[in-house]
Amino acid sequence: MTETEYEGLPRDKIPWDPKIDHNKCTTCGKCVKFCHMNAFKTKTLNDKTTIIVNPNKCVVFCRGCENICPQKAISHPDKKETRKIIDKLHNN
């Protein structure tokens, strides 16, 4: 499942993807379990860490993972700035 368009625009042109602060992240997995778009994954190499598998799977303007993270380790771009970019793309 992937959101390929938003308001008729290609999703990959809209900069709305989560960022993980790995200094705060405890790899609790709440974001992985919460996100129905499967944007996150827990990966184990030398240590266990949560990664963003595909930023374009993140639903534009959804902040559910950010809100559910107990460590406040997830952030998204500014909504107003993202809206400006979307409006500019519509006008081009």
PDB file of N, CA, C and O in Angstrom:
ATOM      1  N   MET A   1       0.849  -1.173   0.000  1.00  0.00           N
ATOM      2  CA  MET A   1       0.000   0.000   0.000  1.00  0.00           C
ATOM      3  C   MET A   1       0.900   1.243   0.000  1.00  0.00           C
ATOM      4  O   MET A   1       1.763   1.387   0.866  1.00  0.00           O
ATOM      5  N   THR A   2       0.698   2.122  -0.956  1.00  0.00           N
ATOM      6  CA  THR A   2       1.493   3.334  -1.064  1.00  0.00           C
ATOM      7  C   THR A   2       0.602   4.478  -1.502  1.00  0.00           C
ATOM      8  O   THR A   2      -0.249   4.313  -2.376  1.00  0.00           O
ATOM      9  N   GLU A   3       0.795   5.619  -0.905  1.00  0.00           N
ATOM     10  CA  GLU A   3       0.104   6.805  -1.365  1.00  0.00           C
ATOM     11  C   GLU A   3       0.918   7.354  -2.533  1.00  0.00           C
ATOM     12  O   GLU A   3       1.989   7.923  -2.321  1.00  0.00           O
ATOM     13  N   THR A   4       0.425   7.193  -3.767  1.00  0.00           N
ATOM     14  CA  THR A   4       1.188   7.596  -4.947  1.00  0.00           C
ATOM     15  C   THR A   4       0.904   9.034  -5.361  1.00  0.00           C
ATOM     16  O   THR A   4       1.712   9.660  -6.047  1.00  0.00           O
ATOM     17  N   GLU A   5      -0.259   9.561  -4.938  1.00  0.00           N
ATOM     18  CA  GLU A   5      -0.619  10.938  -5.259  1.00  0.00           C
ATOM     19  C   GLU A   5      -1.242  11.602  -4.042  1.00  0.00           C
ATOM     20  O   GLU A   5      -1.808  10.946  -3.168  1.00  0.00           O
ATOM     21  N   TYR A   6      -1.123  12.919  -4.012  1.00  0.00           N
ATOM     22  CA  TYR A   6      -1.801  13.711  -3.005  1.00  0.00           C
ATOM     23  C   TYR A   6      -2.322  14.957  -3.707  1.00  0.00           C
ATOM     24  O   TYR A   6      -1.546  15.719  -4.283  1.00  0.00           O
ATOM     25  N   GLU A   7      -3.619  15.164  -3.661  1.00  0.00           N
ATOM     26  CA  GLU A   7      -4.265  16.289  -4.350  1.00  0.00           C
ATOM     27  C   GLU A   7      -3.864  16.339  -5.826  1.00  0.00           C
ATOM     28  O   GLU A   7      -3.683  17.417  -6.392  1.00  0.00           O
ATOM     29  N   GLY A   8      -3.728  15.164  -6.439  1.00  0.00           N
ATOM     30  CA  GLY A   8      -3.386  15.086  -7.853  1.00  0.00           C
ATOM     31  C   GLY A   8      -1.909  15.278  -8.167  1.00  0.00           C
ATOM     32  O   GLY A   8      -1.517  15.263  -9.334  1.00  0.00           O
ATOM     33  N   LEU A   9      -1.093  15.455  -7.145  1.00  0.00           N
ATOM     34  CA  LEU A   9       0.351  15.642  -7.331  1.00  0.00           C
ATOM     35  C   LEU A   9       1.077  14.340  -7.015  1.00  0.00           C
ATOM     36  O   LEU A   9       0.641  13.584  -6.147  1.00  0.00           O
ATOM     37  N   PRO A  10       2.191  14.067  -7.718  1.00  0.00           N
ATOM     38  CA  PRO A  10       2.971  12.878  -7.378  1.00  0.00           C
ATOM     39  C   PRO A  10       3.460  12.960  -5.931  1.00  0.00           C
ATOM     40  O   PRO A  10       4.045  13.962  -5.521  1.00  0.00           O
ATOM     41  N   ARG A  11       3.221  11.918  -5.179  1.00  0.00           N
ATOM     42  CA  ARG A  11       3.583  11.913  -3.753  1.00  0.00           C
ATOM     43  C   ARG A  11       5.065  12.161  -3.533  1.00  0.00           C
ATOM     44  O   ARG A  11       5.446  12.788  -2.545  1.00  0.00           O
ATOM     45  N   ASP A  12       5.907  11.676  -4.440  1.00  0.00           N
ATOM     46  CA  ASP A  12       7.345  11.842  -4.241  1.00  0.00           C
ATOM     47  C   ASP A  12       7.824  13.287  -4.422  1.00  0.00           C
ATOM     48  O   ASP A  12       8.992  13.580  -4.168  1.00  0.00           O
ATOM     49  N   LYS A  13       6.954  14.178  -4.849  1.00  0.00           N
ATOM     50  CA  LYS A  13       7.294  15.606  -4.983  1.00  0.00           C
ATOM     51  C   LYS A  13       6.975  16.380  -3.710  1.00  0.00           C
ATOM     52  O   LYS A  13       7.369  17.538  -3.569  1.00  0.00           O
ATOM     53  N   ILE A  14       6.262  15.746  -2.784  1.00  0.00           N
ATOM     54  CA  ILE A  14       5.833  16.418  -1.557  1.00  0.00           C
ATOM     55  C   ILE A  14       6.736  15.981  -0.402  1.00  0.00           C
ATOM     56  O   ILE A  14       6.768  14.804  -0.043  1.00  0.00           O
ATOM     57  N   PRO A  15       7.463  16.931   0.172  1.00  0.00           N
ATOM     58  CA  PRO A  15       8.406  16.589   1.245  1.00  0.00           C
ATOM     59  C   PRO A  15       7.712  16.404   2.595  1.00  0.00           C
ATOM     60  O   PRO A  15       7.822  17.253   3.479  1.00  0.00           O
ATOM     61  N   TRP A  16       7.006  15.300   2.743  1.00  0.00           N
ATOM     62  CA  TRP A  16       6.348  14.990   4.014  1.00  0.00           C
ATOM     63  C   TRP A  16       6.746  13.584   4.417  1.00  0.00           C
ATOM     64  O   TRP A  16       6.046  12.614   4.124  1.00  0.00           O
ATOM     65  N   ASP A  17       7.867  13.490   5.083  1.00  0.00           N
ATOM     66  CA  ASP A  17       8.319  12.185   5.539  1.00  0.00           C
ATOM     67  C   ASP A  17       8.856  12.320   6.956  1.00  0.00           C
ATOM     68  O   ASP A  17       9.424  13.351   7.315  1.00  0.00           O
ATOM     69  N   PRO A  18       8.679  11.292   7.748  1.00  0.00           N
ATOM     70  CA  PRO A  18       9.132  11.350   9.133  1.00  0.00           C
ATOM     71  C   PRO A  18      10.655  11.261   9.222  1.00  0.00           C
ATOM     72  O   PRO A  18      11.320  10.675   8.367  1.00  0.00           O
ATOM     73  N   LYS A  19      11.169  11.852  10.269  1.00  0.00           N
ATOM     74  CA  LYS A  19      12.587  11.746  10.616  1.00  0.00           C
ATOM     75  C   LYS A  19      12.645  11.137  12.014  1.00  0.00           C
ATOM     76  O   LYS A  19      11.814  11.438  12.871  1.00  0.00           O
ATOM     77  N   ILE A  20      13.629  10.285  12.227  1.00  0.00           N
ATOM     78  CA  ILE A  20      13.810   9.654  13.530  1.00  0.00           C
ATOM     79  C   ILE A  20      15.086  10.187  14.156  1.00  0.00           C
ATOM     80  O   ILE A  20      16.154  10.140  13.544  1.00  0.00           O
ATOM     81  N   ASP A  21      14.974  10.691  15.369  1.00  0.00           N
ATOM     82  CA  ASP A  21      16.146  11.096  16.141  1.00  0.00           C
ATOM     83  C   ASP A  21      16.629   9.843  16.872  1.00  0.00           C
ATOM     84  O   ASP A  21      16.060   9.445  17.889  1.00  0.00           O
ATOM     85  N   HIS A  22      17.670   9.237  16.345  1.00  0.00           N
ATOM     86  CA  HIS A  22      18.146   7.973  16.904  1.00  0.00           C
ATOM     87  C   HIS A  22      18.806   8.134  18.265  1.00  0.00           C
ATOM     88  O   HIS A  22      19.057   7.145  18.954  1.00  0.00           O
ATOM     89  N   ASN A  23      19.089   9.370  18.658  1.00  0.00           N
ATOM     90  CA  ASN A  23      19.585   9.603  20.018  1.00  0.00           C
ATOM     91  C   ASN A  23      18.463   9.486  21.044  1.00  0.00           C
ATOM     92  O   ASN A  23      18.720   9.238  22.223  1.00  0.00           O
ATOM     93  N   LYS A  24      17.224   9.664  20.600  1.00  0.00           N
ATOM     94  CA  LYS A  24      16.060   9.558  21.482  1.00  0.00           C
ATOM     95  C   LYS A  24      15.340   8.215  21.347  1.00  0.00           C
ATOM     96  O   LYS A  24      14.764   7.721  22.316  1.00  0.00           O
ATOM     97  N   CYS A  25      15.371   7.632  20.164  1.00  0.00           N
ATOM     98  CA  CYS A  25      14.627   6.407  19.872  1.00  0.00           C
ATOM     99  C   CYS A  25      15.127   5.232  20.714  1.00  0.00           C
ATOM    100  O   CYS A  25      16.327   4.971  20.792  1.00  0.00           O
ATOM    101  N   THR A  26      14.183   4.531  21.341  1.00  0.00           N
ATOM    102  CA  THR A  26      14.520   3.346  22.139  1.00  0.00           C
ATOM    103  C   THR A  26      14.123   2.052  21.427  1.00  0.00           C
ATOM    104  O   THR A  26      14.213   0.967  22.002  1.00  0.00           O
ATOM    105  N   THR A  27      13.680   2.175  20.165  1.00  0.00           N
ATOM    106  CA  THR A  27      13.240   1.039  19.356  1.00  0.00           C
ATOM    107  C   THR A  27      12.125   0.267  20.059  1.00  0.00           C
ATOM    108  O   THR A  27      12.136  -0.964  20.100  1.00  0.00           O
ATOM    109  N   CYS A  28      11.170   1.004  20.609  1.00  0.00           N
ATOM    110  CA  CYS A  28      10.043   0.364  21.302  1.00  0.00           C
ATOM    111  C   CYS A  28       9.079  -0.296  20.321  1.00  0.00           C
ATOM    112  O   CYS A  28       8.338  -1.207  20.690  1.00  0.00           O
ATOM    113  N   GLY A  29       9.090   0.169  19.061  1.00  0.00           N
ATOM    114  CA  GLY A  29       8.251  -0.436  18.035  1.00  0.00           C
ATOM    115  C   GLY A  29       6.846   0.119  17.930  1.00  0.00           C
ATOM    116  O   GLY A  29       6.058  -0.360  17.114  1.00  0.00           O
ATOM    117  N   LYS A  30       6.511   1.118  18.736  1.00  0.00           N
ATOM    118  CA  LYS A  30       5.147   1.657  18.682  1.00  0.00           C
ATOM    119  C   LYS A  30       4.838   2.281  17.329  1.00  0.00           C
ATOM    120  O   LYS A  30       3.714   2.158  16.842  1.00  0.00           O
ATOM    121  N   CYS A  31       5.799   2.940  16.719  1.00  0.00           N
ATOM    122  CA  CYS A  31       5.578   3.542  15.397  1.00  0.00           C
ATOM    123  C   CYS A  31       5.393   2.461  14.339  1.00  0.00           C
ATOM    124  O   CYS A  31       4.566   2.605  13.439  1.00  0.00           O
ATOM    125  N   VAL A  32       6.160   1.382  14.444  1.00  0.00           N
ATOM    126  CA  VAL A  32       6.062   0.271  13.494  1.00  0.00           C
ATOM    127  C   VAL A  32       4.667  -0.347  13.577  1.00  0.00           C
ATOM    128  O   VAL A  32       4.042  -0.619  12.552  1.00  0.00           O
ATOM    129  N   LYS A  33       4.187  -0.567  14.791  1.00  0.00           N
ATOM    130  CA  LYS A  33       2.859  -1.158  14.991  1.00  0.00           C
ATOM    131  C   LYS A  33       1.744  -0.200  14.593  1.00  0.00           C
ATOM    132  O   LYS A  33       0.717  -0.628  14.065  1.00  0.00           O
ATOM    133  N   PHE A  34       1.937   1.087  14.841  1.00  0.00           N
ATOM    134  CA  PHE A  34       0.902   2.088  14.571  1.00  0.00           C
ATOM    135  C   PHE A  34       0.686   2.348  13.087  1.00  0.00           C
ATOM    136  O   PHE A  34      -0.458   2.432  12.641  1.00  0.00           O
ATOM    137  N   CYS A  35       1.750   2.476  12.322  1.00  0.00           N
ATOM    138  CA  CYS A  35       1.658   2.946  10.934  1.00  0.00           C
ATOM    139  C   CYS A  35       1.066   1.874  10.019  1.00  0.00           C
ATOM    140  O   CYS A  35       1.709   0.866   9.725  1.00  0.00           O
ATOM    141  N   HIS A  36      -0.170   2.110   9.575  1.00  0.00           N
ATOM    142  CA  HIS A  36      -0.835   1.152   8.690  1.00  0.00           C
ATOM    143  C   HIS A  36      -0.284   1.200   7.269  1.00  0.00           C
ATOM    144  O   HIS A  36      -0.637   0.359   6.442  1.00  0.00           O
ATOM    145  N   MET A  37       0.574   2.172   6.977  1.00  0.00           N
ATOM    146  CA  MET A  37       1.202   2.280   5.658  1.00  0.00           C
ATOM    147  C   MET A  37       2.564   1.579   5.622  1.00  0.00           C
ATOM    148  O   MET A  37       3.212   1.526   4.577  1.00  0.00           O
ATOM    149  N   ASN A  38       2.990   1.045   6.767  1.00  0.00           N
ATOM    150  CA  ASN A  38       4.271   0.325   6.868  1.00  0.00           C
ATOM    151  C   ASN A  38       5.460   1.174   6.447  1.00  0.00           C
ATOM    152  O   ASN A  38       6.347   0.704   5.734  1.00  0.00           O
ATOM    153  N   ALA A  39       5.476   2.432   6.893  1.00  0.00           N
ATOM    154  CA  ALA A  39       6.588   3.321   6.581  1.00  0.00           C
ATOM    155  C   ALA A  39       7.830   2.983   7.403  1.00  0.00           C
ATOM    156  O   ALA A  39       8.947   3.309   7.002  1.00  0.00           O
ATOM    157  N   PHE A  40       7.640   2.329   8.552  1.00  0.00           N
ATOM    158  CA  PHE A  40       8.739   2.021   9.468  1.00  0.00           C
ATOM    159  C   PHE A  40       9.048   0.532   9.491  1.00  0.00           C
ATOM    160  O   PHE A  40       8.218  -0.305   9.137  1.00  0.00           O
ATOM    161  N   LYS A  41      10.257   0.233   9.915  1.00  0.00           N
ATOM    162  CA  LYS A  41      10.689  -1.155  10.071  1.00  0.00           C
ATOM    163  C   LYS A  41      11.735  -1.196  11.181  1.00  0.00           C
ATOM    164  O   LYS A  41      12.521  -0.262  11.341  1.00  0.00           O
ATOM    165  N   THR A  42      11.736  -2.278  11.938  1.00  0.00           N
ATOM    166  CA  THR A  42      12.795  -2.498  12.915  1.00  0.00           C
ATOM    167  C   THR A  42      13.849  -3.363  12.251  1.00  0.00           C
ATOM    168  O   THR A  42      13.543  -4.408  11.677  1.00  0.00           O
ATOM    169  N   LYS A  43      15.079  -2.923  12.335  1.00  0.00           N
ATOM    170  CA  LYS A  43      16.179  -3.601  11.657  1.00  0.00           C
ATOM    171  C   LYS A  43      17.237  -3.979  12.689  1.00  0.00           C
ATOM    172  O   LYS A  43      17.500  -3.216  13.619  1.00  0.00           O
ATOM    173  N   THR A  44      17.831  -5.126  12.532  1.00  0.00           N
ATOM    174  CA  THR A  44      18.890  -5.550  13.432  1.00  0.00           C
ATOM    175  C   THR A  44      20.136  -5.893  12.627  1.00  0.00           C
ATOM    176  O   THR A  44      20.128  -6.805  11.800  1.00  0.00           O
ATOM    177  N   LEU A  45      21.193  -5.158  12.879  1.00  0.00           N
ATOM    178  CA  LEU A  45      22.510  -5.497  12.328  1.00  0.00           C
ATOM    179  C   LEU A  45      23.410  -5.682  13.537  1.00  0.00           C
ATOM    180  O   LEU A  45      23.402  -6.741  14.165  1.00  0.00           O
ATOM    181  N   ASN A  46      24.179  -4.663  13.862  1.00  0.00           N
ATOM    182  CA  ASN A  46      24.985  -4.717  15.077  1.00  0.00           C
ATOM    183  C   ASN A  46      24.128  -4.420  16.302  1.00  0.00           C
ATOM    184  O   ASN A  46      24.396  -4.906  17.401  1.00  0.00           O
ATOM    185  N   ASP A  47      23.099  -3.617  16.091  1.00  0.00           N
ATOM    186  CA  ASP A  47      22.148  -3.316  17.150  1.00  0.00           C
ATOM    187  C   ASP A  47      20.761  -3.159  16.544  1.00  0.00           C
ATOM    188  O   ASP A  47      20.618  -3.053  15.326  1.00  0.00           O
ATOM    189  N   LYS A  48      19.765  -3.144  17.377  1.00  0.00           N
ATOM    190  CA  LYS A  48      18.382  -3.023  16.933  1.00  0.00           C
ATOM    191  C   LYS A  48      18.061  -1.535  16.752  1.00  0.00           C
ATOM    192  O   LYS A  48      18.354  -0.725  17.631  1.00  0.00           O
ATOM    193  N   THR A  49      17.467  -1.184  15.627  1.00  0.00           N
ATOM    194  CA  THR A  49      17.115   0.208  15.373  1.00  0.00           C
ATOM    195  C   THR A  49      15.868   0.286  14.504  1.00  0.00           C
ATOM    196  O   THR A  49      15.566  -0.637  13.748  1.00  0.00           O
ATOM    197  N   THR A  50      15.154   1.387  14.619  1.00  0.00           N
ATOM    198  CA  THR A  50      13.981   1.617  13.791  1.00  0.00           C
ATOM    199  C   THR A  50      14.396   2.500  12.624  1.00  0.00           C
ATOM    200  O   THR A  50      15.087   3.503  12.800  1.00  0.00           O
ATOM    201  N   ILE A  51      13.965   2.113  11.434  1.00  0.00           N
ATOM    202  CA  ILE A  51      14.310   2.887  10.244  1.00  0.00           C
ATOM    203  C   ILE A  51      13.041   3.221   9.455  1.00  0.00           C
ATOM    204  O   ILE A  51      11.993   2.599   9.632  1.00  0.00           O
ATOM    205  N   ILE A  52      13.169   4.208   8.593  1.00  0.00           N
ATOM    206  CA  ILE A  52      12.087   4.551   7.684  1.00  0.00           C
ATOM    207  C   ILE A  52      12.346   3.797   6.397  1.00  0.00           C
ATOM    208  O   ILE A  52      13.347   4.029   5.719  1.00  0.00           O
ATOM    209  N   VAL A  53      11.444   2.898   6.065  1.00  0.00           N
ATOM    210  CA  VAL A  53      11.616   2.032   4.910  1.00  0.00           C
ATOM    211  C   VAL A  53      11.369   2.790   3.605  1.00  0.00           C
ATOM    212  O   VAL A  53      12.149   2.688   2.659  1.00  0.00           O
ATOM    213  N   ASN A  54      10.286   3.542   3.571  1.00  0.00           N
ATOM    214  CA  ASN A  54       9.943   4.298   2.374  1.00  0.00           C
ATOM    215  C   ASN A  54       9.199   5.559   2.800  1.00  0.00           C
ATOM    216  O   ASN A  54       8.036   5.484   3.196  1.00  0.00           O
ATOM    217  N   PRO A  55       9.848   6.702   2.724  1.00  0.00           N
ATOM    218  CA  PRO A  55       9.202   7.935   3.183  1.00  0.00           C
ATOM    219  C   PRO A  55       7.937   8.283   2.410  1.00  0.00           C
ATOM    220  O   PRO A  55       7.060   8.961   2.945  1.00  0.00           O
ATOM    221  N   ASN A  56       7.827   7.835   1.170  1.00  0.00           N
ATOM    222  CA  ASN A  56       6.632   8.158   0.382  1.00  0.00           C
ATOM    223  C   ASN A  56       5.412   7.343   0.780  1.00  0.00           C
ATOM    224  O   ASN A  56       4.321   7.570   0.256  1.00  0.00           O
ATOM    225  N   LYS A  57       5.579   6.407   1.690  1.00  0.00           N
ATOM    226  CA  LYS A  57       4.425   5.683   2.214  1.00  0.00           C
ATOM    227  C   LYS A  57       3.732   6.487   3.306  1.00  0.00           C
ATOM    228  O   LYS A  57       2.586   6.205   3.654  1.00  0.00           O
ATOM    229  N   CYS A  58       4.405   7.463   3.832  1.00  0.00           N
ATOM    230  CA  CYS A  58       3.836   8.305   4.882  1.00  0.00           C
ATOM    231  C   CYS A  58       2.714   9.161   4.287  1.00  0.00           C
ATOM    232  O   CYS A  58       2.912   9.842   3.281  1.00  0.00           O
ATOM    233  N   VAL A  59       1.550   9.122   4.907  1.00  0.00           N
ATOM    234  CA  VAL A  59       0.396   9.889   4.440  1.00  0.00           C
ATOM    235  C   VAL A  59       0.643  11.371   4.730  1.00  0.00           C
ATOM    236  O   VAL A  59       0.973  11.748   5.854  1.00  0.00           O
ATOM    237  N   VAL A  60       0.479  12.197   3.707  1.00  0.00           N
ATOM    238  CA  VAL A  60       0.724  13.631   3.843  1.00  0.00           C
ATOM    239  C   VAL A  60      -0.150  14.198   4.958  1.00  0.00           C
ATOM    240  O   VAL A  60      -1.362  13.981   4.989  1.00  0.00           O
ATOM    241  N   PHE A  61       0.478  14.914   5.856  1.00  0.00           N
ATOM    242  CA  PHE A  61      -0.096  15.585   7.025  1.00  0.00           C
ATOM    243  C   PHE A  61      -0.495  14.656   8.169  1.00  0.00           C
ATOM    244  O   PHE A  61      -1.035  15.125   9.171  1.00  0.00           O
ATOM    245  N   CYS A  62      -0.249  13.371   8.048  1.00  0.00           N
ATOM    246  CA  CYS A  62      -0.455  12.466   9.181  1.00  0.00           C
ATOM    247  C   CYS A  62       0.720  12.642  10.143  1.00  0.00           C
ATOM    248  O   CYS A  62       1.872  12.716   9.715  1.00  0.00           O
ATOM    249  N   ARG A  63       0.432  12.708  11.412  1.00  0.00           N
ATOM    250  CA  ARG A  63       1.467  12.803  12.449  1.00  0.00           C
ATOM    251  C   ARG A  63       1.233  11.750  13.541  1.00  0.00           C
ATOM    252  O   ARG A  63       1.704  11.896  14.669  1.00  0.00           O
ATOM    253  N   GLY A  64       0.507  10.704  13.194  1.00  0.00           N
ATOM    254  CA  GLY A  64       0.167   9.691  14.184  1.00  0.00           C
ATOM    255  C   GLY A  64       1.372   9.059  14.853  1.00  0.00           C
ATOM    256  O   GLY A  64       1.382   8.877  16.070  1.00  0.00           O
ATOM    257  N   CYS A  65       2.387   8.723  14.073  1.00  0.00           N
ATOM    258  CA  CYS A  65       3.580   8.090  14.644  1.00  0.00           C
ATOM    259  C   CYS A  65       4.316   9.059  15.568  1.00  0.00           C
ATOM    260  O   CYS A  65       4.861   8.665  16.600  1.00  0.00           O
ATOM    261  N   GLU A  66       4.318  10.316  15.181  1.00  0.00           N
ATOM    262  CA  GLU A  66       4.956  11.353  15.990  1.00  0.00           C
ATOM    263  C   GLU A  66       4.238  11.481  17.340  1.00  0.00           C
ATOM    264  O   GLU A  66       4.869  11.619  18.388  1.00  0.00           O
ATOM    265  N   ASN A  67       2.913  11.432  17.284  1.00  0.00           N
ATOM    266  CA  ASN A  67       2.115  11.578  18.503  1.00  0.00           C
ATOM    267  C   ASN A  67       2.193  10.361  19.410  1.00  0.00           C
ATOM    268  O   ASN A  67       2.076  10.496  20.628  1.00  0.00           O
ATOM    269  N   ILE A  68       2.388   9.170  18.840  1.00  0.00           N
ATOM    270  CA  ILE A  68       2.396   7.952  19.642  1.00  0.00           C
ATOM    271  C   ILE A  68       3.784   7.638  20.226  1.00  0.00           C
ATOM    272  O   ILE A  68       3.894   6.831  21.149  1.00  0.00           O
ATOM    273  N   CYS A  69       4.815   8.254  19.708  1.00  0.00           N
ATOM    274  CA  CYS A  69       6.182   7.968  20.165  1.00  0.00           C
ATOM    275  C   CYS A  69       6.397   8.495  21.594  1.00  0.00           C
ATOM    276  O   CYS A  69       6.332   9.702  21.824  1.00  0.00           O
ATOM    277  N   PRO A  70       6.650   7.596  22.546  1.00  0.00           N
ATOM    278  CA  PRO A  70       6.814   8.035  23.938  1.00  0.00           C
ATOM    279  C   PRO A  70       8.087   8.842  24.163  1.00  0.00           C
ATOM    280  O   PRO A  70       8.174   9.586  25.139  1.00  0.00           O
ATOM    281  N   GLN A  71       9.059   8.712  23.296  1.00  0.00           N
ATOM    282  CA  GLN A  71      10.337   9.420  23.445  1.00  0.00           C
ATOM    283  C   GLN A  71      10.392  10.723  22.643  1.00  0.00           C
ATOM    284  O   GLN A  71      11.383  11.452  22.698  1.00  0.00           O
ATOM    285  N   LYS A  72       9.315  11.011  21.894  1.00  0.00           N
ATOM    286  CA  LYS A  72       9.276  12.200  21.014  1.00  0.00           C
ATOM    287  C   LYS A  72      10.469  12.189  20.056  1.00  0.00           C
ATOM    288  O   LYS A  72      11.102  13.218  19.816  1.00  0.00           O
ATOM    289  N   ALA A  73      10.761  11.002  19.515  1.00  0.00           N
ATOM    290  CA  ALA A  73      11.909  10.814  18.629  1.00  0.00           C
ATOM    291  C   ALA A  73      11.567  10.999  17.155  1.00  0.00           C
ATOM    292  O   ALA A  73      12.460  10.994  16.308  1.00  0.00           O
ATOM    293  N   ILE A  74      10.285  11.163  16.842  1.00  0.00           N
ATOM    294  CA  ILE A  74       9.858  11.282  15.445  1.00  0.00           C
ATOM    295  C   ILE A  74       9.360  12.699  15.192  1.00  0.00           C
ATOM    296  O   ILE A  74       8.633  13.276  16.001  1.00  0.00           O
ATOM    297  N   SER A  75       9.766  13.242  14.057  1.00  0.00           N
ATOM    298  CA  SER A  75       9.300  14.576  13.668  1.00  0.00           C
ATOM    299  C   SER A  75       8.973  14.579  12.183  1.00  0.00           C
ATOM    300  O   SER A  75       9.403  13.709  11.426  1.00  0.00           O
ATOM    301  N   HIS A  76       8.207  15.576  11.796  1.00  0.00           N
ATOM    302  CA  HIS A  76       7.826  15.775  10.395  1.00  0.00           C
ATOM    303  C   HIS A  76       8.149  17.216  10.006  1.00  0.00           C
ATOM    304  O   HIS A  76       8.373  18.055  10.878  1.00  0.00           O
ATOM    305  N   PRO A  77       8.174  17.507   8.712  1.00  0.00           N
ATOM    306  CA  PRO A  77       8.378  18.884   8.277  1.00  0.00           C
ATOM    307  C   PRO A  77       7.246  19.790   8.788  1.00  0.00           C
ATOM    308  O   PRO A  77       6.196  19.311   9.217  1.00  0.00           O
ATOM    309  N   ASP A  78       7.476  21.072   8.732  1.00  0.00           N
ATOM    310  CA  ASP A  78       6.481  22.058   9.133  1.00  0.00           C
ATOM    311  C   ASP A  78       5.278  22.002   8.198  1.00  0.00           C
ATOM    312  O   ASP A  78       5.433  22.011   6.977  1.00  0.00           O
ATOM    313  N   LYS A  79       4.074  21.943   8.775  1.00  0.00           N
ATOM    314  CA  LYS A  79       2.846  21.833   7.970  1.00  0.00           C
ATOM    315  C   LYS A  79       2.655  23.031   7.048  1.00  0.00           C
ATOM    316  O   LYS A  79       2.297  22.865   5.881  1.00  0.00           O
ATOM    317  N   LYS A  80       2.890  24.234   7.561  1.00  0.00           N
ATOM    318  CA  LYS A  80       2.683  25.436   6.750  1.00  0.00           C
ATOM    319  C   LYS A  80       3.645  25.473   5.572  1.00  0.00           C
ATOM    320  O   LYS A  80       3.252  25.832   4.462  1.00  0.00           O
ATOM    321  N   GLU A  81       4.894  25.106   5.802  1.00  0.00           N
ATOM    322  CA  GLU A  81       5.881  25.086   4.723  1.00  0.00           C
ATOM    323  C   GLU A  81       5.529  24.029   3.681  1.00  0.00           C
ATOM    324  O   GLU A  81       5.672  24.255   2.479  1.00  0.00           O
ATOM    325  N   THR A  82       5.069  22.879   4.153  1.00  0.00           N
ATOM    326  CA  THR A  82       4.667  21.816   3.233  1.00  0.00           C
ATOM    327  C   THR A  82       3.469  22.270   2.400  1.00  0.00           C
ATOM    328  O   THR A  82       3.419  22.015   1.196  1.00  0.00           O
ATOM    329  N   ARG A  83       2.505  22.942   3.032  1.00  0.00           N
ATOM    330  CA  ARG A  83       1.342  23.453   2.310  1.00  0.00           C
ATOM    331  C   ARG A  83       1.777  24.456   1.244  1.00  0.00           C
ATOM    332  O   ARG A  83       1.223  24.456   0.145  1.00  0.00           O
ATOM    333  N   LYS A  84       2.754  25.309   1.543  1.00  0.00           N
ATOM    334  CA  LYS A  84       3.268  26.274   0.557  1.00  0.00           C
ATOM    335  C   LYS A  84       3.862  25.544  -0.650  1.00  0.00           C
ATOM    336  O   LYS A  84       3.646  25.945  -1.794  1.00  0.00           O
ATOM    337  N   ILE A  85       4.604  24.480  -0.388  1.00  0.00           N
ATOM    338  CA  ILE A  85       5.210  23.701  -1.473  1.00  0.00           C
ATOM    339  C   ILE A  85       4.128  23.064  -2.318  1.00  0.00           C
ATOM    340  O   ILE A  85       4.221  23.075  -3.546  1.00  0.00           O
ATOM    341  N   ILE A  86       3.096  22.505  -1.687  1.00  0.00           N
ATOM    342  CA  ILE A  86       1.990  21.885  -2.416  1.00  0.00           C
ATOM    343  C   ILE A  86       1.285  22.926  -3.279  1.00  0.00           C
ATOM    344  O   ILE A  86       0.994  22.674  -4.449  1.00  0.00           O
ATOM    345  N   ASP A  87       1.011  24.089  -2.706  1.00  0.00           N
ATOM    346  CA  ASP A  87       0.344  25.154  -3.457  1.00  0.00           C
ATOM    347  C   ASP A  87       1.186  25.602  -4.645  1.00  0.00           C
ATOM    348  O   ASP A  87       0.658  25.857  -5.727  1.00  0.00           O
ATOM    349  N   LYS A  88       2.491  25.697  -4.439  1.00  0.00           N
ATOM    350  CA  LYS A  88       3.399  26.098  -5.521  1.00  0.00           C
ATOM    351  C   LYS A  88       3.394  25.045  -6.634  1.00  0.00           C
ATOM    352  O   LYS A  88       3.394  25.394  -7.815  1.00  0.00           O
ATOM    353  N   LEU A  89       3.389  23.775  -6.267  1.00  0.00           N
ATOM    354  CA  LEU A  89       3.350  22.699  -7.268  1.00  0.00           C
ATOM    355  C   LEU A  89       2.047  22.738  -8.058  1.00  0.00           C
ATOM    356  O   LEU A  89       2.038  22.457  -9.256  1.00  0.00           O
ATOM    357  N   HIS A  90       0.948  23.086  -7.391  1.00  0.00           N
ATOM    358  CA  HIS A  90      -0.338  23.199  -8.083  1.00  0.00           C
ATOM    359  C   HIS A  90      -0.335  24.356  -9.091  1.00  0.00           C
ATOM    360  O   HIS A  90      -0.992  24.287 -10.130  1.00  0.00           O
ATOM    361  N   ASN A  91       0.406  25.406  -8.774  1.00  0.00           N
ATOM    362  CA  ASN A  91       0.418  26.592  -9.628  1.00  0.00           C
ATOM    363  C   ASN A  91       1.429  26.505 -10.766  1.00  0.00           C
ATOM    364  O   ASN A  91       1.470  27.389 -11.621  1.00  0.00           O
ATOM    365  N   ASN A  92       2.228  25.476 -10.789  1.00  0.00           N
ATOM    366  CA  ASN A  92       3.216  25.323 -11.880  1.00  0.00           C
ATOM    367  C   ASN A  92       2.637  24.557 -13.045  1.00  0.00           C
ATOM    368  O   ASN A  92       3.324  24.337 -14.042  1.00  0.00           O
TER     369      ASN A  92
END
